[in-house]
Amino acid sequence: MTAQEIVARAIDAAGEAGGINEVRAIAELGPGKMVFAEDDMATLVEAYGTLADALYEIQREAQRHVSE
């Protein structure tokens, strides 16, 4: 799975679990306590450079969903 797919899946899962309010919270505050499999986290860090950048990309994806 690509980093982009992992990010999209994370936002989709948040939306399914908590609805649009959860996605809005991620868009505003970041992914918080999201938990990722080790392989997924390694893919994200490899793609985005650092854990912070990977988490920021998740926040940006949530912002894109909210703005649609």
Biopython code that builds the backbone (N, CA, C, O; Angstrom):
import numpy as np
from Bio.PDB.StructureBuilder import StructureBuilder

atoms = [
    (1, "MET", "N", (0.854, -1.175, 0.000)),
    (1, "MET", "CA", (0.000, 0.000, 0.000)),
    (1, "MET", "C", (0.902, 1.241, 0.000)),
    (1, "MET", "O", (1.926, 1.273, 0.682)),
    (2, "THR", "N", (0.515, 2.239, -0.757)),
    (2, "THR", "CA", (1.296, 3.473, -0.826)),
    (2, "THR", "C", (0.977, 4.379, 0.358)),
    (2, "THR", "O", (-0.024, 4.195, 1.050)),
    (3, "ALA", "N", (1.841, 5.350, 0.574)),
    (3, "ALA", "CA", (1.609, 6.319, 1.649)),
    (3, "ALA", "C", (0.293, 7.062, 1.429)),
    (3, "ALA", "O", (-0.453, 7.300, 2.379)),
    (4, "GLN", "N", (0.009, 7.425, 0.191)),
    (4, "GLN", "CA", (-1.230, 8.148, -0.101)),
    (4, "GLN", "C", (-2.446, 7.294, 0.224)),
    (4, "GLN", "O", (-3.452, 7.804, 0.716)),
    (5, "GLU", "N", (-2.357, 6.006, -0.048)),
    (5, "GLU", "CA", (-3.465, 5.105, 0.272)),
    (5, "GLU", "C", (-3.641, 4.967, 1.786)),
    (5, "GLU", "O", (-4.766, 4.906, 2.280)),
    (6, "ILE", "N", (-2.534, 4.917, 2.513)),
    (6, "ILE", "CA", (-2.606, 4.828, 3.972)),
    (6, "ILE", "C", (-3.269, 6.074, 4.542)),
    (6, "ILE", "O", (-4.119, 5.978, 5.427)),
    (7, "VAL", "N", (-2.883, 7.237, 4.041)),
    (7, "VAL", "CA", (-3.461, 8.501, 4.502)),
    (7, "VAL", "C", (-4.955, 8.529, 4.199)),
    (7, "VAL", "O", (-5.757, 8.865, 5.071)),
    (8, "ALA", "N", (-5.331, 8.184, 2.991)),
    (8, "ALA", "CA", (-6.749, 8.189, 2.614)),
    (8, "ALA", "C", (-7.539, 7.203, 3.468)),
    (8, "ALA", "O", (-8.650, 7.502, 3.906)),
    (9, "ARG", "N", (-6.963, 6.035, 3.701)),
    (9, "ARG", "CA", (-7.638, 5.022, 4.512)),
    (9, "ARG", "C", (-7.826, 5.506, 5.949)),
    (9, "ARG", "O", (-8.860, 5.247, 6.563)),
    (10, "ALA", "N", (-6.836, 6.203, 6.479)),
    (10, "ALA", "CA", (-6.929, 6.721, 7.848)),
    (10, "ALA", "C", (-8.080, 7.718, 7.973)),
    (10, "ALA", "O", (-8.834, 7.680, 8.945)),
    (11, "ILE", "N", (-8.213, 8.601, 7.000)),
    (11, "ILE", "CA", (-9.293, 9.589, 7.045)),
    (11, "ILE", "C", (-10.645, 8.912, 6.840)),
    (11, "ILE", "O", (-11.621, 9.264, 7.503)),
    (12, "ASP", "N", (-10.708, 7.958, 5.941)),
    (12, "ASP", "CA", (-11.953, 7.218, 5.737)),
    (12, "ASP", "C", (-12.375, 6.493, 7.015)),
    (12, "ASP", "O", (-13.551, 6.504, 7.381)),
    (13, "ALA", "N", (-11.416, 5.868, 7.687)),
    (13, "ALA", "CA", (-11.719, 5.145, 8.927)),
    (13, "ALA", "C", (-12.193, 6.107, 10.015)),
    (13, "ALA", "O", (-13.114, 5.794, 10.769)),
    (14, "ALA", "N", (-11.564, 7.271, 10.093)),
    (14, "ALA", "CA", (-11.993, 8.271, 11.077)),
    (14, "ALA", "C", (-13.414, 8.724, 10.783)),
    (14, "ALA", "O", (-14.217, 8.889, 11.701)),
    (15, "GLY", "N", (-13.726, 8.922, 9.520)),
    (15, "GLY", "CA", (-15.071, 9.327, 9.138)),
    (15, "GLY", "C", (-16.108, 8.267, 9.462)),
    (15, "GLY", "O", (-17.216, 8.577, 9.899)),
    (16, "GLU", "N", (-15.737, 7.008, 9.242)),
    (16, "GLU", "CA", (-16.661, 5.919, 9.560)),
    (16, "GLU", "C", (-16.868, 5.795, 11.068)),
    (16, "GLU", "O", (-17.975, 5.515, 11.529)),
    (17, "ALA", "N", (-15.813, 6.002, 11.819)),
    (17, "ALA", "CA", (-15.894, 5.841, 13.276)),
    (17, "ALA", "C", (-16.593, 7.016, 13.956)),
    (17, "ALA", "O", (-17.403, 6.824, 14.862)),
    (18, "GLY", "N", (-16.274, 8.240, 13.512)),
    (18, "GLY", "CA", (-16.796, 9.408, 14.215)),
    (18, "GLY", "C", (-17.528, 10.403, 13.350)),
    (18, "GLY", "O", (-17.915, 11.473, 13.821)),
    (19, "GLY", "N", (-17.719, 10.068, 12.105)),
    (19, "GLY", "CA", (-18.435, 10.957, 11.210)),
    (19, "GLY", "C", (-17.617, 12.185, 10.839)),
    (19, "GLY", "O", (-16.416, 12.256, 11.099)),
    (20, "ILE", "N", (-18.282, 13.132, 10.236)),
    (20, "ILE", "CA", (-17.614, 14.343, 9.756)),
    (20, "ILE", "C", (-17.002, 15.131, 10.909)),
    (20, "ILE", "O", (-16.006, 15.828, 10.719)),
    (21, "ASN", "N", (-17.585, 15.030, 12.101)),
    (21, "ASN", "CA", (-17.012, 15.750, 13.246)),
    (21, "ASN", "C", (-15.614, 15.254, 13.582)),
    (21, "ASN", "O", (-14.750, 16.041, 13.968)),
    (22, "GLU", "N", (-15.391, 13.973, 13.440)),
    (22, "GLU", "CA", (-14.058, 13.410, 13.690)),
    (22, "GLU", "C", (-13.073, 13.907, 12.634)),
    (22, "GLU", "O", (-11.937, 14.257, 12.955)),
    (23, "VAL", "N", (-13.502, 13.936, 11.395)),
    (23, "VAL", "CA", (-12.637, 14.423, 10.316)),
    (23, "VAL", "C", (-12.337, 15.909, 10.531)),
    (23, "VAL", "O", (-11.207, 16.348, 10.317)),
    (24, "ARG", "N", (-13.324, 16.671, 10.947)),
    (24, "ARG", "CA", (-13.097, 18.092, 11.252)),
    (24, "ARG", "C", (-12.090, 18.274, 12.384)),
    (24, "ARG", "O", (-11.237, 19.160, 12.328)),
    (25, "ALA", "N", (-12.193, 17.436, 13.407)),
    (25, "ALA", "CA", (-11.252, 17.514, 14.527)),
    (25, "ALA", "C", (-9.830, 17.224, 14.058)),
    (25, "ALA", "O", (-8.888, 17.890, 14.488)),
    (26, "ILE", "N", (-9.670, 16.249, 13.192)),
    (26, "ILE", "CA", (-8.342, 15.943, 12.650)),
    (26, "ILE", "C", (-7.855, 17.107, 11.798)),
    (26, "ILE", "O", (-6.678, 17.463, 11.845)),
    (27, "ALA", "N", (-8.746, 17.695, 11.027)),
    (27, "ALA", "CA", (-8.373, 18.836, 10.185)),
    (27, "ALA", "C", (-7.892, 20.011, 11.028)),
    (27, "ALA", "O", (-6.972, 20.727, 10.633)),
    (28, "GLU", "N", (-8.502, 20.208, 12.168)),
    (28, "GLU", "CA", (-8.144, 21.339, 13.034)),
    (28, "GLU", "C", (-6.964, 21.047, 13.951)),
    (28, "GLU", "O", (-6.092, 21.896, 14.132)),
    (29, "LEU", "N", (-6.934, 19.847, 14.530)),
    (29, "LEU", "CA", (-5.981, 19.543, 15.596)),
    (29, "LEU", "C", (-4.895, 18.542, 15.225)),
    (29, "LEU", "O", (-3.935, 18.361, 15.974)),
    (30, "GLY", "N", (-5.039, 17.898, 14.083)),
    (30, "GLY", "CA", (-4.100, 16.852, 13.705)),
    (30, "GLY", "C", (-4.642, 15.489, 14.098)),
    (30, "GLY", "O", (-5.706, 15.390, 14.709)),
    (31, "PRO", "N", (-3.911, 14.437, 13.747)),
    (31, "PRO", "CA", (-4.416, 13.081, 13.942)),
    (31, "PRO", "C", (-4.427, 12.581, 15.374)),
    (31, "PRO", "O", (-4.957, 11.502, 15.641)),
    (32, "GLY", "N", (-3.861, 13.332, 16.296)),
    (32, "GLY", "CA", (-3.952, 12.960, 17.705)),
    (32, "GLY", "C", (-3.396, 11.588, 17.999)),
    (32, "GLY", "O", (-2.214, 11.324, 17.778)),
    (33, "LYS", "N", (-4.252, 10.713, 18.500)),
    (33, "LYS", "CA", (-3.808, 9.399, 18.962)),
    (33, "LYS", "C", (-4.092, 8.287, 17.961)),
    (33, "LYS", "O", (-4.280, 7.136, 18.355)),
    (34, "MET", "N", (-4.126, 8.613, 16.675)),
    (34, "MET", "CA", (-4.308, 7.564, 15.679)),
    (34, "MET", "C", (-3.183, 6.551, 15.820)),
    (34, "MET", "O", (-2.037, 6.910, 16.090)),
    (35, "VAL", "N", (-3.523, 5.291, 15.635)),
    (35, "VAL", "CA", (-2.545, 4.214, 15.743)),
    (35, "VAL", "C", (-2.398, 3.560, 14.371)),
    (35, "VAL", "O", (-3.387, 3.268, 13.698)),
    (36, "PHE", "N", (-1.161, 3.338, 13.974)),
    (36, "PHE", "CA", (-0.872, 2.732, 12.683)),
    (36, "PHE", "C", (-0.034, 1.473, 12.877)),
    (36, "PHE", "O", (0.753, 1.377, 13.819)),
    (37, "ALA", "N", (-0.209, 0.528, 11.991)),
    (37, "ALA", "CA", (0.638, -0.660, 11.985)),
    (37, "ALA", "C", (2.075, -0.223, 11.717)),
    (37, "ALA", "O", (2.305, 0.797, 11.067)),
    (38, "GLU", "N", (3.029, -0.984, 12.210)),
    (38, "GLU", "CA", (4.436, -0.636, 12.027)),
    (38, "GLU", "C", (4.804, -0.489, 10.550)),
    (38, "GLU", "O", (5.526, 0.437, 10.180)),
    (39, "ASP", "N", (4.316, -1.390, 9.715)),
    (39, "ASP", "CA", (4.613, -1.318, 8.284)),
    (39, "ASP", "C", (4.046, -0.049, 7.665)),
    (39, "ASP", "O", (4.702, 0.598, 6.848)),
    (40, "ASP", "N", (2.829, 0.303, 8.055)),
    (40, "ASP", "CA", (2.213, 1.528, 7.539)),
    (40, "ASP", "C", (3.001, 2.755, 7.980)),
    (40, "ASP", "O", (3.237, 3.667, 7.188)),
    (41, "MET", "N", (3.405, 2.773, 9.247)),
    (41, "MET", "CA", (4.162, 3.914, 9.753)),
    (41, "MET", "C", (5.503, 4.030, 9.033)),
    (41, "MET", "O", (5.939, 5.134, 8.706)),
    (42, "ALA", "N", (6.150, 2.908, 8.787)),
    (42, "ALA", "CA", (7.422, 2.930, 8.058)),
    (42, "ALA", "C", (7.217, 3.479, 6.654)),
    (42, "ALA", "O", (8.042, 4.252, 6.166)),
    (43, "THR", "N", (6.139, 3.093, 6.006)),
    (43, "THR", "CA", (5.830, 3.598, 4.670)),
    (43, "THR", "C", (5.588, 5.104, 4.702)),
    (43, "THR", "O", (6.071, 5.834, 3.836)),
    (44, "LEU", "N", (4.844, 5.562, 5.693)),
    (44, "LEU", "CA", (4.565, 6.998, 5.811)),
    (44, "LEU", "C", (5.837, 7.801, 6.040)),
    (44, "LEU", "O", (6.044, 8.832, 5.401)),
    (45, "VAL", "N", (6.683, 7.339, 6.942)),
    (45, "VAL", "CA", (7.921, 8.062, 7.238)),
    (45, "VAL", "C", (8.848, 8.042, 6.024)),
    (45, "VAL", "O", (9.502, 9.041, 5.721)),
    (46, "GLU", "N", (8.903, 6.917, 5.340)),
    (46, "GLU", "CA", (9.735, 6.838, 4.130)),
    (46, "GLU", "C", (9.250, 7.821, 3.064)),
    (46, "GLU", "O", (10.059, 8.455, 2.386)),
    (47, "ALA", "N", (7.948, 7.943, 2.920)),
    (47, "ALA", "CA", (7.379, 8.819, 1.894)),
    (47, "ALA", "C", (7.476, 10.294, 2.254)),
    (47, "ALA", "O", (7.736, 11.128, 1.386)),
    (48, "TYR", "N", (7.269, 10.625, 3.528)),
    (48, "TYR", "CA", (7.175, 12.035, 3.930)),
    (48, "TYR", "C", (8.392, 12.545, 4.693)),
    (48, "TYR", "O", (8.491, 13.739, 4.973)),
    (49, "GLY", "N", (9.316, 11.653, 5.029)),
    (49, "GLY", "CA", (10.572, 12.092, 5.621)),
    (49, "GLY", "C", (10.658, 11.972, 7.128)),
    (49, "GLY", "O", (11.645, 11.463, 7.658)),
    (50, "THR", "N", (9.636, 12.434, 7.819)),
    (50, "THR", "CA", (9.632, 12.361, 9.281)),
    (50, "THR", "C", (8.230, 11.979, 9.751)),
    (50, "THR", "O", (7.258, 12.078, 9.003)),
    (51, "LEU", "N", (8.152, 11.549, 10.986)),
    (51, "LEU", "CA", (6.849, 11.235, 11.573)),
    (51, "LEU", "C", (5.970, 12.480, 11.604)),
    (51, "LEU", "O", (4.779, 12.410, 11.300)),
    (52, "ALA", "N", (6.547, 13.605, 11.968)),
    (52, "ALA", "CA", (5.775, 14.856, 12.034)),
    (52, "ALA", "C", (5.216, 15.214, 10.665)),
    (52, "ALA", "O", (4.060, 15.625, 10.558)),
    (53, "ASP", "N", (6.011, 15.067, 9.629)),
    (53, "ASP", "CA", (5.533, 15.379, 8.278)),
    (53, "ASP", "C", (4.439, 14.410, 7.836)),
    (53, "ASP", "O", (3.489, 14.806, 7.161)),
    (54, "ALA", "N", (4.572, 13.149, 8.215)),
    (54, "ALA", "CA", (3.551, 12.156, 7.880)),
    (54, "ALA", "C", (2.230, 12.498, 8.569)),
    (54, "ALA", "O", (1.167, 12.440, 7.952)),
    (55, "LEU", "N", (2.308, 12.852, 9.847)),
    (55, "LEU", "CA", (1.092, 13.217, 10.576)),
    (55, "LEU", "C", (0.470, 14.490, 10.009)),
    (55, "LEU", "O", (-0.752, 14.622, 9.949)),
    (56, "TYR", "N", (1.316, 15.417, 9.598)),
    (56, "TYR", "CA", (0.807, 16.646, 8.986)),
    (56, "TYR", "C", (0.085, 16.335, 7.673)),
    (56, "TYR", "O", (-0.929, 16.962, 7.365)),
    (57, "GLU", "N", (0.586, 15.393, 6.913)),
    (57, "GLU", "CA", (-0.081, 15.009, 5.667)),
    (57, "GLU", "C", (-1.467, 14.439, 5.947)),
    (57, "GLU", "O", (-2.400, 14.672, 5.178)),
    (58, "ILE", "N", (-1.607, 13.697, 7.038)),
    (58, "ILE", "CA", (-2.922, 13.183, 7.425)),
    (58, "ILE", "C", (-3.853, 14.350, 7.760)),
    (58, "ILE", "O", (-5.022, 14.345, 7.377)),
    (59, "GLN", "N", (-3.338, 15.335, 8.465)),
    (59, "GLN", "CA", (-4.135, 16.516, 8.792)),
    (59, "GLN", "C", (-4.543, 17.251, 7.516)),
    (59, "GLN", "O", (-5.688, 17.686, 7.390)),
    (60, "ARG", "N", (-3.622, 17.390, 6.582)),
    (60, "ARG", "CA", (-3.941, 18.072, 5.319)),
    (60, "ARG", "C", (-5.011, 17.317, 4.536)),
    (60, "ARG", "O", (-5.883, 17.936, 3.927)),
    (61, "GLU", "N", (-4.953, 15.999, 4.547)),
    (61, "GLU", "CA", (-5.975, 15.208, 3.858)),
    (61, "GLU", "C", (-7.342, 15.430, 4.517)),
    (61, "GLU", "O", (-8.355, 15.540, 3.827)),
    (62, "ALA", "N", (-7.365, 15.495, 5.832)),
    (62, "ALA", "CA", (-8.628, 15.777, 6.528)),
    (62, "ALA", "C", (-9.138, 17.168, 6.147)),
    (62, "ALA", "O", (-10.342, 17.354, 5.970)),
    (63, "GLN", "N", (-8.254, 18.126, 6.023)),
    (63, "GLN", "CA", (-8.650, 19.475, 5.616)),
    (63, "GLN", "C", (-9.244, 19.467, 4.214)),
    (63, "GLN", "O", (-10.207, 20.184, 3.941)),
    (64, "ARG", "N", (-8.675, 18.664, 3.331)),
    (64, "ARG", "CA", (-9.222, 18.570, 1.964)),
    (64, "ARG", "C", (-10.616, 17.976, 2.005)),
    (64, "ARG", "O", (-11.501, 18.430, 1.279)),
    (65, "HIS", "N", (-10.831, 16.961, 2.846)),
    (65, "HIS", "CA", (-12.154, 16.339, 2.941)),
    (65, "HIS", "C", (-13.176, 17.325, 3.484)),
    (65, "HIS", "O", (-14.308, 17.373, 3.004)),
    (66, "VAL", "N", (-12.790, 18.101, 4.469)),
    (66, "VAL", "CA", (-13.707, 19.052, 5.092)),
    (66, "VAL", "C", (-14.072, 20.161, 4.095)),
    (66, "VAL", "O", (-15.211, 20.628, 4.071)),
    (67, "SER", "N", (-13.126, 20.567, 3.295)),
    (67, "SER", "CA", (-13.369, 21.682, 2.373)),
    (67, "SER", "C", (-14.190, 21.273, 1.149)),
    (67, "SER", "O", (-14.663, 22.137, 0.411)),
    (68, "GLU", "N", (-14.363, 19.978, 0.925)),
    (68, "GLU", "CA", (-15.123, 19.522, -0.254)),
    (68, "GLU", "C", (-16.586, 19.755, -0.103)),
    (68, "GLU", "O", (-17.359, 19.428, -1.004)),
]
sb = StructureBuilder()
sb.init_structure("model")
sb.init_model(0)
sb.init_chain("A")
sb.init_seg("    ")
for serial, (resi, resn, name, xyz) in enumerate(atoms, 1):
    if name == "N":
        sb.init_residue(resn, " ", resi, " ")
    sb.init_atom(name, np.array(xyz, "f"), 0.0, 1.0, " ", f" {name:<3s}", serial, name[0])
structure = sb.get_structure()
